Amino acid sequence: MKVLVLGSSGRVGTALFEHLPDFGPYQLTGLDVTEHTDPDRRTGDVRDREVITQAVEGQDAIVHAALNPALNHTVTDVRFFPGLLDNVWMSCNVFEAAIEADVETVVYASSTHAVGRYEQEHAPELYADPAPPFRLGPEVAPRPDSLYGAQKLFDEAVGRLAAELHDISVYVVRIGNVRGPAADHPYAPAERSDAERGTPAYERSVRRMKAVWFSRRDVANFVDCCLRDDTVDFDIFYGVSDNDRAWFDREHARQQIGYEPLDAGEEWSGPPDAA
């Protein structure tokens, strides 16, 4: 299967190039604004309609993880910020180009920030509970915690429109927390903070990450499940590893696309150098 990965230099994109070939005979092509020496990764701007039109030609599937990071995840003011229109424009270009090129599948990298207000409303007590009092499924009302989360919801809606009006399958994955290769564990944010090991701030960060962590190979595992599936027209899933503390539903993904996580936050009892 030929798969175009948009945003191939980001955390999701690099995880796919690193791990997705382990799950099947995928032929990956990357596209983002970063220049590469790797011949399988092209340089181009997804905001440019001609660029994305050429890139999707001949592809069987698209993983849309492109993002202008100028739109900060913590932005809560309802006003224009750099990156907002860029990200909206990219997603419209991607879905339109996919439809015109008869691409069968689009996997859209959304975010748990689309429902982030549920967490904010119950934090920090939520992190202390090893069995969360609720699990958010695809049916819950959207409650973005930022303009970034609201933008993700807009993109989800564009994907739904594309799936309902055209012969294309759209898988929305509200992704938890994906780290880089050297920090692919739930202790990474705490280790990089100013908090000392064993302090309440450090432990709070660890407990939260043990809920929202999405390991790099589970990213590829999840996308592989989407690409193999032939039952979905449009659906929303939550992308996290097998974390007991997660307040996100994983059963829907298990039942619908057969996602079985390979990693779990609670398997980690300390950072890699603590042994």
Beta strands, then each sheet from edge to edge (+ up, - down):
strand 1: 2-6
strand 2: 27-32
strand 3: 41-43
strand 4: 61-64
strand 5: 105-111
strand 6: 169-175
strand 7: 234-239
sheet 1: 3+ 2+ 1+ 4+ 5+ 6+ 7+
end
